[in-house]
Amino acid sequence: MATENAGSGPVEYIQHHLTNLHVGEGFWQLNIDTIFFSVLLGALIVFVAMRIGRGLRAETPNGLQNAAEGILEFVDEQIRDSFGSRAPKIIAPLALTILLWVWLMNFMDLIPIDLLPAIASGLGVEYLKVVPTTDLNTTLAMALFVFILTVYYSIKVKGLGGYIKMFLFHPFGKFLIPINIVMTAIDELAKPISLALRLFGNMFAGELVFLLIALLTLGATISASLLIWFPLQVVLDMAWIAFHILVITLQAFIFMVLTIVYIGMAHTQDDH
């Protein structure tokens, strides 16, 4: 059941949940909750990885080790599909980190929408957004990192001259260089932007659906109407959770695969 903020209606309730705990304003704003949960989930990955590494058993692997090996094989298969046997050493740990980290950040959306904010409110914290991937800063930062890696490998493989040549002569040849520069720049910049917006848009929309479902019992008191709306809210929540599990997994997978594909494209010798 949704917990009502004092004196708030549906609009205020949604705005409250979509407001980050932050310091600073404008360009210099830092979303403290986004940073906190991102670092916390990243530390969780490191902790679990260390536990698995210390407990490796070739003869009698435990369930956690089997799960980790399955994920590693899955990621390795995606890399082989794009790179074959020539993948740089950084690609496997990068792809694995993206898959696990993005999935865990997305998974925070399955925690009851009012639970952690209510706990934070009891501790004197007014705002708290617990899903880092519903913050465009998070998805843009990851996408920009992938973009920088793509540019780095493009220059490393093609050389600086080859990279510049890609902008000058693709896609219309040497007689339309100004148009080529604009078209190629748009094509290159569209990759990180679409990568960031796809993940952000899906997760933000998913969070909004949970908020709209929570509104069914916003500020409700014990009454006959509650006996109708609360069961409906539970059914809708369970149905959306079941669907959203597929969404959060698919979005983590897509982000990982596109990262592999973009860096793989940077390793091609030809100009597209």
N, C-alpha and C positions, 0 to 999 in steps of 0.2 A: 504494500500500500504506500502511496506517495505521502511523504511528510510535507506538510504545508509550512512555508516560511511565514512568519508573523506578518499579517496584513497583505499577503501576496495573492494574486490570482494566477490564472494559467500563463499569461504572457510573462509576468514577473518570475514565475516558477521556472519556465524554460530559459529565460535570460540569465537567471541565477546559475543554472546548471551549465550554461554555455560560457560562463565567465571564468577565465583562468585566475588563479592566485598569482599575482605578478608584482614586480617592482619596476619602477621607471615607466615612461610613457613613449608612445610613438616608436621610432626606429630602435630606441634603446630599451624597450620593454623586454624584460626577462620573465618568462612564464615559469615560476618556481615549481608548480606541480608537474608540468611536463618534464622538466629537467629531473626532478626527484624520481618520478616513476620510470623514466627512461633509464636512468643510472641504476636504479634498484633492480629492474628486470635484466639489465645487462650483467649486473653482478650475480644475479641468480643463475644465469647461463654459465658464467665462469665457475661458480661454486659447484654446480652439478657436473660440469665437465671435469673439474679436478677430482671430484668423488669417483666418477666413472674411470678416470685415468689411473687412480690409485688402486682401484679394485678390479682391474682387468684380469680376466681368467680365460685363457685360450681353450681349456678343456671343459670347464663348467661355467659358461657365461650366465650372469643373472638376467632378469627381465629388463632392467635399465640398460645394461650393456647391449642386449639384443635390439632394443629400441634405437639406441644410438647408432649401432651398426647399420640398421635398416635405413635410418635417415641419411647417414653418410653415403651409403650405396645409391640411394635415390638422387642425392645431390650430384654425386660423381657421374651418374648416368646423364643428367641434364648437361653437365659440362662436356662430356664426351660427344654429345650430339652437336654441340656448337664448335668445339675446338679440336675434336679428335684426340690425338696424343700430344698436342703442342700447347696445351694450356699453361699459362704462367702459374707459378707456385701460389701466388696470392689469391687466385680465383676460387679455389675450393674453400679455404677458410672464410673468404669474403661472402661467398654464396651461402654457406652454412650459417654464418652469423646473421645475415639478412633474413633468411628463412625463419630462424628461431626467434630472433629479436622482434621482427615485425609481427610474427604470430602471437608472441606473448603480449606485446603492446595492444594488439587487436583483442586479445582474450580478455583484457580488462573491461571491455564493453559488456561482457556477460555477467559481471558482478552486479547485483541489484543496484539500480540507479541511484537510490538514496542512501545506501548503506555507508559507504566511506565518507561522503559529504556530511552525513549526520554525525558520524564519529568526529570528524574534523571540526564541525560546528560546536560540539560539546567541549572541544579543546581550545575553542576561541578562534578557529580559522574560518573566516567568513566564506571564502570561495575554494572549491576544489574540483578540478577536472582530472579524472583518473585515467583517461584513455589518451596516451600521447599521440596516437595517429589521427585523432580528431583535431589536432593542432597543426595547421598548415606549415608552421615553422619546422616541425619535426620531419614531415614528408619532403619538404623542399630541401632541408639540410641533407637528408640521405640521397635525394635525387641529384643534388649538386655535387656531392662526393662521387657518385657514379659518373657524372658528366666529366669531372676533372680527371678521373681515371681513364675515361674514354679518350679524352684529348691527349693525355700523356702517352697512352699506348699507340694512338694514331701517329703521333710525332715520332715515337720510338721505332715503330715498324716502317712507316713510309718515309721518315726523315722530315725535317722542317719544310724542305722544298716540296716534297710530295704532299704534305698536308696543305700547304698554301695552294698548290696546283689543284687540289680537290675543290677548293672554293672558286678558283678562277675559271676552270674549264668544265665543270659539271653543273647542270646536266645538258647544256645546249652548245658546248663547244667554244672555240676561241673567239668567235665573232660576237658573242653576247656576254662578255665578261661581267659587266655591271649587273645584269640580270642573274647570272650564275652566282655571283657573290651573295645577292639578296636571297635567292632561292635556297642555296646551301646553308646559309646562316639560319634561315627559318627552320629548315629541316633539322639542323643540329640542335637548335635551342628548343624545338618542340619535344625532343626526347625527354630531357629532365622535367620540363613543365608537365607533360602528359603523365610521366611516371609519378610525379608528386600529387597531381590533382586527382588521378584515378584512385589512389589509395585514400587520400583525404576525403574525397567525395563519397566514396562508399562507406567509410567508417563514420563520417559525420551524419550521413543519412540514416545509418543504422542506429546511432545514438538518439537522433530525433524521434525515430519510431518508438524506442523504449520510453522516451519522455512523454510522447502522446498517449501511450498505453497507461503510463503512470497517472495521467490526468484524469482517468476514469474515476479514481477514488481520491483525488486531491481535496484535502480538507473535509473528507467524509466523516460523519459521526455514526454511531451505532443506530441503525434504522433499517426499515424494510428495504429501502433502495440499496443499501449496502449489501444486502443478501443477494441482490441481482448483479450489481456491478463488480463486486470483488471476485466472484467465481469467473465472470467473463474476463476480468483483468488477468487472472491466473492462466486461463486457457490461452489468451492472446500472447501473454509473456512466454509460455512454454513453446507455443508454435513459432514465435519469432526467434527464440533462442535456438531452436532446432535448425531453422533456416540460416540464422546468423553464424552458426558454427561453420557451415559451408562457406559463407561469405568471407569470414576472417581467415580461413585456411586458404581459400582461393586467392585472396588478395596478397597474402604472404608469398604464395607460390608464384603469382604473376610478377611481383616485384623482383623476386629472385631470378626468374627466368629472363626477364627483360634486361636485368643487369648483366647476366651472362651473355645474352645476345648482343647487346650494345658493345660490350668489351670485345666479344668475338668479331663483330663487324670492324672494329678498330684494327684487328690483326690481319685483315684482308689486304693484299698488296695492290689490288686494282682499285680504281676510283669508282667505288660503288658498282 
